[in-house]
């Protein structure tokens, strides 16, 4: 049976969505293509029609997931860039930390990217630069603005990673990590 272009696009998106969700939950290496296909309700053949291999799927899923999340996070109002405070309020929250399915792919895959292939690493780097540039757009023109934007993104993702890591054994510490980093980053924003 022949698949229409529209159905093929829907199948591709179903694979990307299933892969992104499963990768966030269990990591890229913790999920097989059979599980991704089953979660998408598609066959292996459908996966390999759209992607050469799992690495290409992972790179595309990372880019797609980041792109959709980025639009909600960094452009909350009709394409306008988010303010420093908006980013903190939208990203550095217990609700985001507690819901891996909604987690930023930069956070969800940070520690395993170094073990992945070049395509996945490139996709991750491009996503990082996109987020850094969004932060950069809201900073004044100073010699340190690029370093500050890089620091802000690293602090956001680092705080979420550490908070997630200690959550099961110490919720108070997990919340304190988020609050402490938010306080420091708000101070950086006020110092601009």
Z-matrix of the N, CA and C atoms (Angstrom, degrees):
N
C 1 1.448
C 2 1.527 1 108.70
N 3 1.306 2 115.43 1 131.70
C 4 1.452 3 121.62 2 -178.45
C 5 1.527 4 110.51 3 -81.01
N 6 1.327 5 115.88 4 137.63
C 7 1.462 6 121.95 5 -179.73
C 8 1.528 7 108.21 6 -98.77
N 9 1.328 8 116.35 7 132.92
C 10 1.468 9 119.97 8 178.31
C 11 1.523 10 109.89 9 -70.40
N 12 1.322 11 116.22 10 163.04
C 13 1.471 12 120.38 11 177.68
C 14 1.519 13 110.48 12 -60.84
N 15 1.319 14 115.24 13 -38.31
C 16 1.470 15 119.49 14 179.19
C 17 1.529 16 110.93 15 -64.12
N 18 1.337 17 116.74 16 -44.82
C 19 1.464 18 120.54 17 178.76
C 20 1.522 19 110.81 18 -66.21
N 21 1.334 20 117.40 19 -38.29
C 22 1.467 21 120.91 20 177.73
C 23 1.527 22 110.27 21 -61.53
N 24 1.332 23 116.81 22 -41.51
C 25 1.469 24 120.55 23 178.32
C 26 1.526 25 110.62 24 -65.10
N 27 1.333 26 116.56 25 -39.88
C 28 1.470 27 120.46 26 177.43
C 29 1.528 28 110.78 27 -65.46
N 30 1.320 29 116.88 28 -40.57
C 31 1.464 30 120.71 29 177.98
C 32 1.526 31 110.72 30 -62.60
N 33 1.323 32 116.17 31 -44.47
C 34 1.469 33 120.80 32 179.37
C 35 1.526 34 109.90 33 -59.96
N 36 1.339 35 116.53 34 -45.29
C 37 1.463 36 120.11 35 -179.74
C 38 1.522 37 111.16 36 -65.30
N 39 1.333 38 117.24 37 -37.72
C 40 1.471 39 120.39 38 177.69
C 41 1.527 40 110.46 39 -61.92
N 42 1.323 41 116.88 40 -40.64
C 43 1.471 42 120.78 41 176.88
C 44 1.523 43 110.95 42 -65.18
N 45 1.336 44 117.37 43 -43.65
C 46 1.469 45 120.70 44 178.81
C 47 1.526 46 110.89 45 -62.12
N 48 1.334 47 116.44 46 -44.65
C 49 1.468 48 120.34 47 -179.29
C 50 1.525 49 111.41 48 -63.93
N 51 1.329 50 116.58 49 -45.89
C 52 1.467 51 120.36 50 179.94
C 53 1.521 52 110.52 51 -63.62
N 54 1.325 53 116.76 52 -44.54
C 55 1.470 54 120.22 53 179.99
C 56 1.519 55 110.81 54 -62.73
N 57 1.326 56 117.40 55 -46.46
C 58 1.467 57 120.42 56 -178.81
C 59 1.528 58 110.61 57 -59.54
N 60 1.331 59 116.43 58 -45.60
C 61 1.466 60 120.03 59 -179.25
C 62 1.523 61 111.14 60 -63.01
N 63 1.321 62 117.02 61 -48.06
C 64 1.465 63 120.44 62 -178.74
C 65 1.523 64 111.89 63 -67.37
N 66 1.321 65 118.04 64 -38.79
C 67 1.466 66 120.69 65 178.15
C 68 1.523 67 110.38 66 -63.42
N 69 1.337 68 117.39 67 -39.09
C 70 1.470 69 120.47 68 178.38
C 71 1.526 70 110.67 69 -65.38
N 72 1.317 71 116.14 70 -39.40
C 73 1.462 72 120.70 71 -177.91
C 74 1.522 73 113.11 72 -72.94
N 75 1.358 74 117.48 73 -41.99
C 76 1.461 75 119.77 74 -170.57
C 77 1.519 76 114.97 75 -128.59
N 78 1.316 77 117.13 76 0.76
C 79 1.454 78 120.04 77 -178.98
C 80 1.520 79 111.55 78 87.26
N 81 1.313 80 115.79 79 157.86
C 82 1.463 81 121.09 80 -178.39
C 83 1.525 82 110.87 81 -62.94
N 84 1.321 83 116.75 82 -43.92
C 85 1.466 84 120.27 83 -178.75
C 86 1.526 85 112.80 84 -74.92
N 87 1.326 86 117.85 85 -14.39
C 88 1.458 87 121.71 86 -177.88
C 89 1.514 88 114.59 87 -89.62
N 90 1.328 89 116.73 88 4.06
C 91 1.459 90 121.09 89 -176.10
C 92 1.526 91 109.46 90 -132.30
N 93 1.309 92 116.35 91 135.02
C 94 1.464 93 120.52 92 176.74
C 95 1.521 94 111.81 93 -98.59
N 96 1.315 95 116.03 94 163.09
C 97 1.465 96 119.75 95 -179.42
C 98 1.531 97 111.45 96 -63.85
N 99 1.321 98 118.18 97 -30.66
C 100 1.468 99 120.49 98 178.41
C 101 1.529 100 110.49 99 -62.40
N 102 1.334 101 116.75 100 -41.65
C 103 1.467 102 120.53 101 178.17
C 104 1.523 103 111.52 102 -65.34
N 105 1.316 104 116.12 103 -40.59
C 106 1.467 105 120.41 104 179.58
C 107 1.526 106 109.81 105 -63.53
N 108 1.321 107 116.16 106 -46.37
C 109 1.470 108 120.43 107 179.13
C 110 1.525 109 110.76 108 -60.97
N 111 1.327 110 117.04 109 -44.60
C 112 1.466 111 120.87 110 179.70
C 113 1.528 112 110.71 111 -62.07
N 114 1.330 113 117.05 112 -43.46
C 115 1.464 114 120.90 113 179.89
C 116 1.525 115 111.64 114 -64.69
N 117 1.321 116 116.53 115 -31.96
C 118 1.466 117 121.20 116 178.83
C 119 1.528 118 111.93 117 -85.08
N 120 1.345 119 116.49 118 -11.34
C 121 1.456 120 120.58 119 -177.64
C 122 1.521 121 112.74 120 72.81
N 123 1.332 122 115.82 121 30.80
C 124 1.465 123 121.13 122 -176.64
C 125 1.523 124 110.73 123 -129.38
N 126 1.306 125 116.19 124 171.06
C 127 1.462 126 122.13 125 -179.37
C 128 1.526 127 111.07 126 -93.43
N 129 1.339 128 114.86 127 166.74
C 130 1.468 129 120.07 128 173.33
C 131 1.525 130 110.57 129 -57.33
N 132 1.317 131 115.54 130 -38.86
C 133 1.461 132 120.20 131 -179.79
C 134 1.517 133 112.07 132 -58.45
N 135 1.331 134 116.34 133 -39.55
C 136 1.470 135 120.11 134 178.26
C 137 1.525 136 110.25 135 -64.16
N 138 1.320 137 116.23 136 -40.90
C 139 1.467 138 119.69 137 179.45
C 140 1.527 139 110.21 138 -62.23
N 141 1.320 140 116.11 139 -48.28
C 142 1.465 141 119.26 140 -175.72
C 143 1.530 142 113.02 141 -76.28
N 144 1.311 143 117.17 142 -10.87
C 145 1.465 144 120.22 143 172.25
C 146 1.534 145 109.54 144 -73.13
N 147 1.332 146 116.02 145 -31.32
C 148 1.466 147 120.98 146 -175.94
C 149 1.527 148 113.63 147 -99.69
N 150 1.324 149 117.00 148 -27.63
C 151 1.466 150 120.92 149 -173.69
C 152 1.525 151 109.63 150 -135.18
N 153 1.319 152 116.37 151 138.94
C 154 1.471 153 121.11 152 -179.01
C 155 1.522 154 111.65 153 -65.64
N 156 1.337 155 116.20 154 -36.59
C 157 1.459 156 120.93 155 -177.09
C 158 1.526 157 109.52 156 -163.87
N 159 1.312 158 115.86 157 179.95
C 160 1.462 159 121.23 158 -178.21
C 161 1.526 160 111.30 159 -62.71
N 162 1.313 161 118.25 160 -35.10
C 163 1.464 162 120.98 161 179.12
C 164 1.530 163 111.23 162 -63.52
N 165 1.318 164 116.92 163 -42.92
C 166 1.470 165 119.34 164 177.61
C 167 1.524 166 110.04 165 -65.03
N 168 1.328 167 116.89 166 -41.58
C 169 1.460 168 120.63 167 176.40
C 170 1.524 169 110.16 168 -59.52
N 171 1.330 170 117.42 169 -45.15
C 172 1.468 171 121.08 170 -179.41
C 173 1.526 172 110.89 171 -62.29
N 174 1.322 173 117.59 172 -43.91
C 175 1.468 174 121.04 173 179.39
C 176 1.525 175 110.63 174 -62.18
N 177 1.315 176 116.78 175 -44.11
C 178 1.468 177 120.82 176 -179.58
C 179 1.528 178 111.51 177 -69.76
N 180 1.330 179 117.13 178 -39.33
C 181 1.466 180 120.84 179 178.80
C 182 1.523 181 110.51 180 -64.98
N 183 1.326 182 116.92 181 -40.96
C 184 1.461 183 121.06 182 177.47
C 185 1.525 184 110.24 183 -61.35
N 186 1.322 185 117.14 184 -48.64
C 187 1.463 186 121.20 185 -179.18
C 188 1.528 187 111.48 186 -63.25
N 189 1.323 188 117.04 187 -43.32
C 190 1.462 189 121.33 188 -179.04
C 191 1.522 190 111.27 189 -66.00
N 192 1.319 191 116.54 190 -46.95
C 193 1.462 192 121.43 191 -179.66
C 194 1.522 193 110.73 192 -64.08
N 195 1.321 194 116.28 193 -43.15
C 196 1.460 195 119.43 194 178.64
C 197 1.525 196 110.33 195 -63.84
N 198 1.314 197 117.44 196 -44.21
C 199 1.461 198 120.94 197 -178.30
C 200 1.512 199 112.74 198 -58.74
N 201 1.331 200 116.70 199 -44.81
C 202 1.464 201 119.73 200 179.50
C 203 1.522 202 111.38 201 -68.77
N 204 1.331 203 116.91 202 -42.47
C 205 1.463 204 120.24 203 178.13
C 206 1.516 205 112.21 204 -67.49
N 207 1.318 206 116.28 205 -37.16
C 208 1.460 207 121.00 206 179.82
C 209 1.523 208 110.83 207 -61.79
N 210 1.313 209 116.83 208 -43.09
C 211 1.462 210 119.41 209 179.97
C 212 1.522 211 111.41 210 -61.03
N 213 1.332 212 117.37 211 -38.98
C 214 1.472 213 120.34 212 178.06
C 215 1.523 214 111.28 213 -70.70
N 216 1.323 215 116.16 214 -37.08
C 217 1.462 216 121.41 215 -175.00
C 218 1.523 217 113.02 216 -81.32
N 219 1.301 218 117.16 217 -51.83
C 220 1.463 219 121.08 218 -169.95
C 221 1.521 220 114.21 219 -95.22
N 222 1.325 221 117.08 220 -12.46
C 223 1.468 222 119.43 221 179.01
C 224 1.527 223 109.25 222 -134.47
N 225 1.329 224 117.38 223 63.48
C 226 1.461 225 119.38 224 -173.68
C 227 1.523 226 114.41 225 -69.14
N 228 1.328 227 117.16 226 -21.10
C 229 1.464 228 119.86 227 -175.86
C 230 1.521 229 110.75 228 -121.71
N 231 1.308 230 117.17 229 97.66
C 232 1.471 231 124.11 230 173.15
C 233 1.522 232 114.24 231 43.05
N 234 1.312 233 116.74 232 48.54
C 235 1.458 234 119.98 233 174.61
C 236 1.514 235 115.43 234 82.92
N 237 1.329 236 117.90 235 -6.88
C 238 1.467 237 120.47 236 178.70
C 239 1.521 238 109.09 237 -74.70
N 240 1.349 239 117.78 238 142.13
C 241 1.463 240 119.04 239 179.74
C 242 1.531 241 111.59 240 -64.90
N 243 1.319 242 115.75 241 146.06
C 244 1.462 243 121.42 242 177.67
C 245 1.518 244 109.81 243 -74.69
N 246 1.307 245 114.66 244 147.85
C 247 1.461 246 119.23 245 175.31
C 248 1.526 247 109.11 246 -76.32
N 249 1.317 248 114.47 247 167.60
C 250 1.461 249 122.42 248 175.91
C 251 1.533 250 109.62 249 -52.76
N 252 1.323 251 116.83 250 -47.55
C 253 1.470 252 121.76 251 -179.15
C 254 1.531 253 111.51 252 -65.81
N 255 1.335 254 116.74 253 -39.44
C 256 1.473 255 119.97 254 177.80
C 257 1.525 256 111.17 255 -59.03
N 258 1.335 257 116.18 256 -44.77
C 259 1.468 258 119.91 257 -179.70
C 260 1.521 259 111.01 258 -61.22
N 261 1.336 260 116.55 259 -44.32
C 262 1.466 261 119.55 260 179.04
C 263 1.524 262 110.65 261 -62.62
N 264 1.327 263 115.93 262 -45.97
C 265 1.462 264 120.30 263 -177.03
C 266 1.528 265 112.15 264 -66.12
N 267 1.316 266 117.48 265 -32.07
C 268 1.461 267 120.76 266 -177.00
C 269 1.528 268 113.00 267 -88.72
N 270 1.320 269 118.36 268 -30.76
C 271 1.467 270 121.52 269 -172.62
C 272 1.517 271 112.79 270 -98.01
N 273 1.297 272 116.86 271 -46.78
C 274 1.465 273 121.69 272 -170.23
C 275 1.528 274 110.34 273 -90.75
N 276 1.325 275 116.21 274 67.89
C 277 1.460 276 120.45 275 -176.36
C 278 1.528 277 111.23 276 -130.51
N 279 1.329 278 116.19 277 148.82
C 280 1.465 279 118.84 278 174.74
C 281 1.533 280 112.09 279 -58.97
N 282 1.317 281 117.70 280 -35.58
C 283 1.470 282 120.16 281 -179.55
C 284 1.525 283 110.97 282 -61.83
N 285 1.322 284 117.91 283 -42.84
C 286 1.478 285 120.85 284 177.20
C 287 1.522 286 109.96 285 -65.75
N 288 1.321 287 116.32 286 -43.19
C 289 1.467 288 120.84 287 -179.67
C 290 1.524 289 111.15 288 -61.98
N 291 1.314 290 117.02 289 -39.64
C 292 1.458 291 121.89 290 -173.44
C 293 1.527 292 113.83 291 -80.90
N 294 1.314 293 118.19 292 -9.07
C 295 1.460 294 121.98 293 -177.74
C 296 1.523 295 109.67 294 -119.82
N 297 1.321 296 116.44 295 88.75
C 298 1.466 297 120.62 296 -177.45
C 299 1.522 298 112.77 297 -59.22
N 300 1.317 299 117.36 298 -31.96
C 301 1.461 300 119.45 299 -179.45
C 302 1.522 301 111.18 300 -64.03
N 303 1.333 302 116.73 301 -26.03
C 304 1.467 303 121.38 302 -179.75
C 305 1.527 304 111.60 303 -101.73
N 306 1.318 305 116.89 304 3.25
C 307 1.470 306 120.42 305 -175.94
C 308 1.523 307 111.36 306 -67.80
N 309 1.312 308 114.74 307 151.40
C 310 1.458 309 121.01 308 174.70
C 311 1.526 310 108.07 309 -63.58
N 312 1.328 311 118.39 310 132.47
C 313 1.463 312 119.29 311 179.89
C 314 1.529 313 113.12 312 -62.21
N 315 1.330 314 117.41 313 -23.99
C 316 1.470 315 119.08 314 175.56
C 317 1.517 316 109.79 315 -62.38
N 318 1.317 317 116.21 316 -39.73
C 319 1.459 318 121.75 317 178.68
C 320 1.525 319 110.78 318 -75.12
N 321 1.310 320 116.15 319 -49.65
C 322 1.461 321 120.49 320 -172.90
C 323 1.522 322 113.33 321 -62.02
N 324 1.327 323 117.52 322 -27.92
C 325 1.465 324 119.62 323 -175.43
C 326 1.521 325 114.02 324 -116.60
N 327 1.320 326 117.58 325 6.83
C 328 1.468 327 121.46 326 -171.50
C 329 1.525 328 114.08 327 -53.32
N 330 1.296 329 117.81 328 -49.72
C 331 1.465 330 120.24 329 -172.54
C 332 1.522 331 114.02 330 -74.61
N 333 1.315 332 117.62 331 -21.30
C 334 1.460 333 118.33 332 -177.21
C 335 1.523 334 113.90 333 -99.65
N 336 1.297 335 118.90 334 -7.59
C 337 1.468 336 121.09 335 -176.61
C 338 1.524 337 111.60 336 -59.53
N 339 1.306 338 117.69 337 -38.23
C 340 1.461 339 121.00 338 -179.97
C 341 1.520 340 113.60 339 -61.38
N 342 1.326 341 117.27 340 -20.73
C 343 1.472 342 121.25 341 179.20
C 344 1.529 343 112.32 342 -92.90
N 345 1.326 344 116.63 343 -2.02
C 346 1.462 345 120.72 344 -177.03
C 347 1.522 346 110.94 345 -95.18
N 348 1.298 347 115.74 346 174.33
C 349 1.460 348 121.51 347 -179.92
C 350 1.520 349 112.76 348 -74.77
N 351 1.314 350 114.35 349 175.65
C 352 1.464 351 121.43 350 -175.80
C 353 1.532 352 112.84 351 -61.92
N 354 1.315 353 118.36 352 -38.97
C 355 1.467 354 120.80 353 -178.33
C 356 1.525 355 111.07 354 -63.42
N 357 1.321 356 117.37 355 -41.97
C 358 1.463 357 121.28 356 178.88
C 359 1.523 358 109.61 357 -67.43
N 360 1.314 359 116.97 358 -43.46
C 361 1.463 360 121.16 359 178.50
C 362 1.529 361 110.96 360 -61.44
N 363 1.311 362 117.12 361 -41.89
C 364 1.469 363 121.37 362 179.26
C 365 1.531 364 110.25 363 -63.36
N 366 1.325 365 116.78 364 -44.19
C 367 1.460 366 121.45 365 179.08
C 368 1.526 367 110.57 366 -61.13
N 369 1.329 368 116.11 367 -41.79
C 370 1.465 369 121.20 368 178.33
C 371 1.530 370 110.30 369 -63.41
N 372 1.324 371 116.77 370 -46.55
C 373 1.469 372 121.06 371 -179.87
C 374 1.528 373 110.99 372 -61.66
N 375 1.322 374 116.97 373 -42.10
C 376 1.468 375 120.30 374 178.67
C 377 1.524 376 110.97 375 -63.51
N 378 1.321 377 117.18 376 -39.07
C 379 1.464 378 121.02 377 177.81
C 380 1.520 379 110.78 378 -65.16
N 381 1.334 380 116.37 379 -43.30
C 382 1.464 381 120.41 380 177.94
C 383 1.528 382 110.27 381 -59.97
N 384 1.316 383 117.55 382 -47.01
C 385 1.467 384 121.51 383 -178.63
C 386 1.532 385 110.48 384 -62.81
N 387 1.322 386 117.37 385 -38.92
C 388 1.467 387 120.73 386 178.04
C 389 1.523 388 110.84 387 -60.96
N 390 1.333 389 116.95 388 -46.05
C 391 1.461 390 120.38 389 179.11
C 392 1.522 391 110.72 390 -67.41
N 393 1.325 392 117.01 391 -42.71
C 394 1.465 393 120.06 392 177.77
C 395 1.529 394 110.95 393 -59.82
N 396 1.319 395 117.23 394 -42.24
C 397 1.462 396 120.73 395 -179.95
C 398 1.527 397 112.01 396 -66.25
N 399 1.335 398 117.09 397 -32.64
C 400 1.467 399 120.27 398 176.05
C 401 1.521 400 110.23 399 -66.08
N 402 1.322 401 116.56 400 -41.05
C 403 1.466 402 120.41 401 176.12
C 404 1.523 403 109.41 402 -66.07
N 405 1.307 404 116.42 403 -43.04
C 406 1.465 405 123.01 404 179.88
C 407 1.524 406 111.43 405 -56.39
N 408 1.329 407 116.76 406 -38.89
C 409 1.467 408 120.99 407 -178.60
C 410 1.527 409 112.40 408 -60.64
N 411 1.318 410 116.72 409 -26.36
C 412 1.458 411 120.12 410 -179.41
C 413 1.515 412 114.68 411 -94.47
N 414 1.320 413 117.74 412 3.89
C 415 1.467 414 121.10 413 -177.94
C 416 1.525 415 110.63 414 -102.14
N 417 1.340 416 116.67 415 149.81
C 418 1.466 417 119.49 416 177.76
C 419 1.530 418 110.87 417 -67.78
N 420 1.309 419 115.76 418 159.11
C 421 1.465 420 121.77 419 -178.58
C 422 1.524 421 109.55 420 -78.21
N 423 1.331 422 115.20 421 94.25
C 424 1.466 423 121.37 422 177.93
C 425 1.522 424 107.83 423 -130.71
N 426 1.325 425 117.70 424 162.90
C 427 1.465 426 119.64 425 179.24
C 428 1.538 427 113.19 426 -61.46
N 429 1.314 428 117.84 427 -25.02
C 430 1.469 429 121.34 428 -176.64
C 431 1.523 430 113.77 429 -97.18
N 432 1.314 431 118.85 430 5.44
C 433 1.465 432 119.46 431 -170.71
C 434 1.528 433 113.06 432 -64.14
N 435 1.313 434 119.30 433 -37.62
C 436 1.467 435 119.76 434 179.07
C 437 1.530 436 110.66 435 -68.12
N 438 1.322 437 116.50 436 -40.79
C 439 1.469 438 120.23 437 177.16
C 440 1.527 439 110.24 438 -64.10
N 441 1.326 440 116.92 439 -39.39
C 442 1.462 441 120.69 440 179.00
C 443 1.532 442 110.47 441 -65.72
N 444 1.319 443 117.64 442 -43.33
C 445 1.467 444 120.68 443 178.92
C 446 1.530 445 110.72 444 -62.18
N 447 1.324 446 116.88 445 -42.73
C 448 1.466 447 121.12 446 177.89
C 449 1.526 448 110.23 447 -62.26
N 450 1.321 449 116.62 448 -42.86
C 451 1.463 450 121.86 449 179.26
C 452 1.523 451 111.30 450 -63.15
N 453 1.320 452 116.87 451 -41.73
C 454 1.465 453 120.66 452 -179.74
C 455 1.529 454 110.42 453 -62.48
N 456 1.325 455 117.53 454 -47.71
C 457 1.471 456 120.37 455 -179.46
C 458 1.532 457 110.30 456 -64.20
N 459 1.322 458 116.82 457 -42.50
C 460 1.467 459 120.15 458 178.52
C 461 1.527 460 110.82 459 -63.60
N 462 1.325 461 117.11 460 -40.04
C 463 1.467 462 120.52 461 178.95
C 464 1.528 463 110.92 462 -66.55
N 465 1.324 464 117.15 463 -41.03
C 466 1.464 465 120.36 464 178.65
C 467 1.526 466 111.29 465 -61.03
N 468 1.327 467 116.54 466 -51.45
C 469 1.465 468 119.31 467 -177.68
C 470 1.525 469 111.45 468 -70.28
N 471 1.315 470 117.41 469 -37.20
C 472 1.463 471 120.85 470 178.02
C 473 1.517 472 112.03 471 -64.51
N 474 1.326 473 116.37 472 -43.00
C 475 1.465 474 120.32 473 179.03
C 476 1.525 475 110.86 474 -62.53
N 477 1.327 476 115.93 475 -42.76
C 478 1.466 477 119.10 476 179.38
C 479 1.530 478 110.86 477 -65.55
N 480 1.324 479 117.28 478 -39.24
C 481 1.468 480 120.52 479 179.91
C 482 1.526 481 111.09 480 -65.01
N 483 1.317 482 117.14 481 -46.71
C 484 1.470 483 120.56 482 -179.46
C 485 1.522 484 110.33 483 -66.69
N 486 1.325 485 116.86 484 -43.95
C 487 1.456 486 120.56 485 178.86
C 488 1.532 487 110.74 486 -59.31
N 489 1.321 488 117.07 487 -42.76
C 490 1.473 489 120.89 488 177.17
C 491 1.523 490 111.20 489 -63.57
N 492 1.329 491 115.81 490 -38.49
C 493 1.457 492 120.98 491 -177.08
C 494 1.516 493 114.69 492 -66.73
N 495 1.321 494 117.58 493 -31.57
C 496 1.469 495 120.42 494 -178.20
C 497 1.525 496 112.78 495 -100.68
N 498 1.324 497 117.44 496 -4.25
C 499 1.461 498 121.97 497 -172.94
C 500 1.525 499 113.88 498 -56.32
N 501 1.315 500 118.67 499 -45.34
C 502 1.467 501 120.97 500 -175.03
C 503 1.520 502 112.99 501 -63.36
N 504 1.319 503 116.96 502 -31.00
C 505 1.464 504 119.00 503 -176.45
C 506 1.522 505 113.67 504 -104.46
N 507 1.333 506 118.10 505 -19.08
C 508 1.465 507 119.48 506 -176.95
C 509 1.527 508 111.00 507 -154.78
N 510 1.333 509 115.61 508 83.62
C 511 1.473 510 120.97 509 -178.76
C 512 1.526 511 110.83 510 -60.16
N 513 1.311 512 117.70 511 -37.67
C 514 1.468 513 120.22 512 -179.62
C 515 1.531 514 110.51 513 -61.67
N 516 1.318 515 117.14 514 -44.89
C 517 1.464 516 120.66 515 177.16
C 518 1.527 517 110.54 516 -64.20
N 519 1.328 518 116.49 517 -41.69
C 520 1.471 519 120.59 518 179.47
C 521 1.525 520 110.94 519 -58.81
N 522 1.329 521 116.61 520 -45.07
C 523 1.467 522 120.34 521 178.41
C 524 1.521 523 111.24 522 -67.94
N 525 1.333 524 116.47 523 -37.66
C 526 1.464 525 120.71 524 179.43
C 527 1.533 526 111.63 525 -63.04
N 528 1.323 527 117.22 526 -38.20
C 529 1.472 528 120.64 527 177.64
C 530 1.526 529 109.50 528 -58.80
N 531 1.326 530 116.89 529 -47.85
C 532 1.470 531 120.24 530 -179.98
C 533 1.522 532 111.55 531 -62.85
N 534 1.327 533 116.39 532 -46.37
C 535 1.465 534 120.56 533 -178.74
C 536 1.521 535 111.79 534 -64.28
N 537 1.322 536 117.34 535 -41.35
C 538 1.469 537 121.08 536 -179.03
C 539 1.523 538 111.67 537 -64.34
N 540 1.313 539 116.89 538 -46.58
C 541 1.466 540 119.98 539 179.89
C 542 1.526 541 110.08 540 -66.40
N 543 1.327 542 117.52 541 -40.01
C 544 1.470 543 120.08 542 177.36
C 545 1.524 544 110.68 543 -60.77
N 546 1.327 545 117.34 544 -41.10
C 547 1.466 546 121.14 545 179.03
C 548 1.523 547 111.02 546 -61.82
N 549 1.319 548 116.72 547 -46.43
C 550 1.474 549 120.50 548 179.67
C 551 1.527 550 110.40 549 -64.24
N 552 1.329 551 117.31 550 -44.23
C 553 1.465 552 119.85 551 -178.92
C 554 1.527 553 111.85 552 -67.48
N 555 1.329 554 117.32 553 -35.00
C 556 1.472 555 119.22 554 174.24
C 557 1.522 556 109.96 555 -62.93
N 558 1.328 557 115.91 556 -38.44
C 559 1.464 558 120.27 557 177.17
C 560 1.517 559 111.75 558 -62.89
N 561 1.329 560 117.01 559 -39.50
C 562 1.466 561 120.26 560 176.62
C 563 1.520 562 110.50 561 -63.54
N 564 1.328 563 115.82 562 -39.04
C 565 1.461 564 119.57 563 178.91
C 566 1.512 565 111.76 564 -66.73
N 567 1.325 566 116.91 565 -38.31
C 568 1.465 567 120.85 566 179.37
C 569 1.517 568 111.31 567 -70.23
N 570 1.335 569 116.59 568 -29.18
C 571 1.470 570 120.89 569 -178.05
C 572 1.523 571 112.39 570 -77.09
N 573 1.321 572 116.90 571 -8.96
C 574 1.461 573 119.57 572 -178.79
C 575 1.459 574 107.38 573 -63.62
